[in-house]
C-alpha cells in the first residue's frame, strides 16, 4: 500500500460528498428535488423527485428509446 493512498481516498470521498451536497442544494433551489429532514440523531435527510421532475420521466424514456433505435 502506498503511503498516500489512505489520504487520497479520504480527499476523494470528502470532495465527492461536498460535490453531492452542493448538487442537491442546487436541485432543491431549482425545485427539482424535495428535501425532508428528520428530527433524529444522527440527522437523517431524504431527497425525492419533485412533481415537475417526475413529469420529465416519460420524455427521458422516449429519448432513451430513440437513442437505442438510432445510435
Protein Blocks (a to p, Z undefined) as FASTA:
>chain_A
ZZklmmmmmmmmmmmmmmmmmmmmmmmmnopaccdddddddddddddddfklmmmmmmmm
mmmmmmmmmZZ
